[in-house]
């Protein structure tokens, strides 16, 4: 019996379910990376195509990771006040490392490091975590939630007729509502 067992099985055992969700979430974040010279570059940034049940199941994981990354931005800004621009292992950097400013920087950056480790635990992909924190978190800094959208596709998957959907990050290809302009009859009468 599945008493109090939330979520879909997706025809897999529990460890395979977790691996599938990690892979899908990482794939969505990795579409945002700079893959100009990559042989496996994404067709469209911030968008993956999958089945509807998988998209519905991975959406909470993606939103949770973005929220964790977004909350760490405050700690990174606070740590930037105490940081240094010197190159690592230079004399200036070594002096900063021995100063009390480094202790203040380390205390300020600690929540951000914890957030990165938490997202790494959830996703299992270092490159996806770095893309999440460097590019995606800043984009959603002023948004309270609803970072993804699921769009159902009209065509089914060949082979098993699975209903397909697009899982994408919002804000990139949002529709802009445009008002139509009223015709001006004064200009036509003047001609």
C-alpha positions in Angstrom: 0.0 0.0 0.0 1.1 3.5 -0.7 -0.2 5.2 2.4 1.2 8.8 2.7 3.5 8.2 -0.2 3.3 11.4 -2.3 4.3 11.6 -5.9 4.1 9.5 -9.1 6.0 6.3 -9.5 6.6 6.9 -13.2 7.1 3.1 -13.6 10.4 3.1 -11.6 11.7 2.1 -8.3 12.4 4.9 -5.7 16.1 5.4 -6.4 15.4 5.4 -10.2 12.7 8.0 -9.6 15.1 10.3 -7.7 17.8 9.8 -10.4 15.3 10.7 -13.1 14.1 13.9 -11.4 17.7 15.0 -10.7 18.6 14.4 -14.3 15.6 16.4 -15.6 16.2 19.3 -13.2 19.9 19.4 -14.1 19.1 19.2 -17.8 16.8 22.3 -17.5 19.5 24.3 -15.7 22.2 23.2 -18.1 20.3 24.5 -21.1 21.1 28.0 -19.7 24.9 27.5 -19.9 27.1 29.1 -22.5 27.4 26.2 -24.9 28.5 28.0 -28.1 31.3 25.5 -28.9 29.7 22.5 -27.2 28.8 19.6 -29.5 25.6 19.0 -27.5 24.3 22.6 -27.3 20.7 23.1 -26.4 18.3 24.1 -29.1 16.5 26.6 -26.9 17.8 28.0 -23.6 15.7 27.4 -20.5 13.5 24.7 -22.0 13.3 20.9 -22.1 10.7 18.6 -23.7 9.5 15.6 -21.7 6.2 13.9 -20.8 3.5 15.6 -18.8 3.7 13.5 -15.7 7.5 13.8 -15.6 7.2 17.6 -16.0 4.7 17.9 -13.2 6.8 15.8 -11.0 10.1 17.6 -11.6 8.6 21.1 -11.3 8.7 21.3 -7.4 12.3 20.2 -7.4 13.3 22.9 -9.9 11.4 25.6 -8.0 12.9 24.6 -4.7 16.4 24.8 -6.1 15.8 28.2 -7.6 14.4 29.4 -4.2 17.4 28.2 -2.3 19.8 29.9 -4.8 17.8 33.1 -4.7 18.0 33.3 -0.9 21.8 32.9 -1.1 22.1 36.1 -3.1 21.8 38.2 0.0 24.8 36.4 1.6 26.9 36.8 -1.5 26.2 40.6 -1.6 27.1 40.9 2.1 30.3 39.0 1.5 31.3 41.1 -1.4 31.8 44.1 1.0 34.6 42.2 2.8 36.1 40.4 -0.3 39.2 41.3 -2.3 39.9 41.6 -6.0 43.4 40.4 -5.7 44.5 37.3 -7.6 44.6 34.2 -5.5 48.0 33.4 -3.8 49.4 36.9 -4.6 50.9 39.0 -1.8 47.9 41.2 -1.6 45.6 38.2 -1.4 47.8 36.6 1.3 47.6 39.7 3.4 43.8 39.9 3.0 43.7 36.2 4.0 45.5 36.9 7.3 43.4 40.0 8.1 40.2 40.2 10.1 38.4 41.1 6.8 38.7 37.5 5.8 37.0 36.3 8.9 34.1 38.7 8.2 34.0 37.5 4.6 34.0 33.8 5.6 31.1 34.4 8.1 29.1 36.4 5.5 29.6 33.8 2.7 28.8 30.8 4.8 25.0 30.7 4.1 25.8 30.9 0.4 28.1 27.9 0.6 25.5 26.0 2.5 22.9 26.8 -0.2 25.3 25.6 -2.9 25.9 22.3 -1.0 22.2 21.8 -0.5 21.5 22.3 -4.2 24.4 20.0 -5.1 22.8 17.4 -2.8 19.4 17.8 -4.6 20.8 17.9 -8.2 24.0 15.9 -8.1 25.6 18.0 -10.8 28.3 20.7 -10.1 28.0 22.4 -13.4 24.2 22.7 -13.1 24.6 24.2 -9.6 27.1 26.7 -10.8 24.8 27.8 -13.7 21.9 28.0 -11.3 23.7 30.3 -8.9 25.5 32.4 -11.4 22.8 33.0 -14.1 19.4 31.8 -13.0 19.1 33.0 -9.4 19.8 36.6 -10.3 17.1 36.6 -12.9 14.4 35.6 -10.4 15.6 37.8 -7.5 12.5 39.9 -7.6 10.0 37.1 -8.3 8.2 35.4 -5.4 7.6 32.0 -7.1 6.3 30.4 -10.2 9.6 30.1 -11.9 8.6 27.5 -14.4 5.7 26.8 -16.8 4.4 23.6 -18.3 3.1 23.8 -21.9 1.4 20.8 -23.3 2.3 19.8 -26.9 -0.3 18.7 -29.3 1.7 15.9 -30.8 2.3 12.6 -28.9 5.6 10.8 -28.7 6.2 8.3 -31.4 6.5 4.7 -30.1 4.3 4.8 -27.0 2.0 7.8 -27.7 3.1 9.5 -24.5 1.6 13.0 -24.1 4.5 15.5 -24.4 5.1 18.8 -22.7 7.6 21.6 -22.5 9.0 22.6 -19.1 10.5 26.0 -19.4 11.8 28.8 -17.2 9.5 31.9 -17.3 10.6 35.4 -18.2 12.6 34.6 -21.3 9.8 34.0 -23.9 6.9 35.6 -22.1 4.1 36.9 -24.3 3.8 40.7 -24.3 0.2 41.9 -24.5 0.0 44.7 -27.0 -3.0 46.9 -27.4 -4.1 47.6 -30.9 -4.1 51.2 -31.9 -7.4 52.9 -32.8 -7.5 54.1 -36.3 -7.2 57.8 -36.7 -9.9 59.2 -39.1 -8.6 62.8 -38.9 -5.4 61.9 -41.0 -7.5 60.1 -43.6 -9.8 63.1 -44.1 -6.9 65.5 -44.4 -5.5 63.6 -47.4 
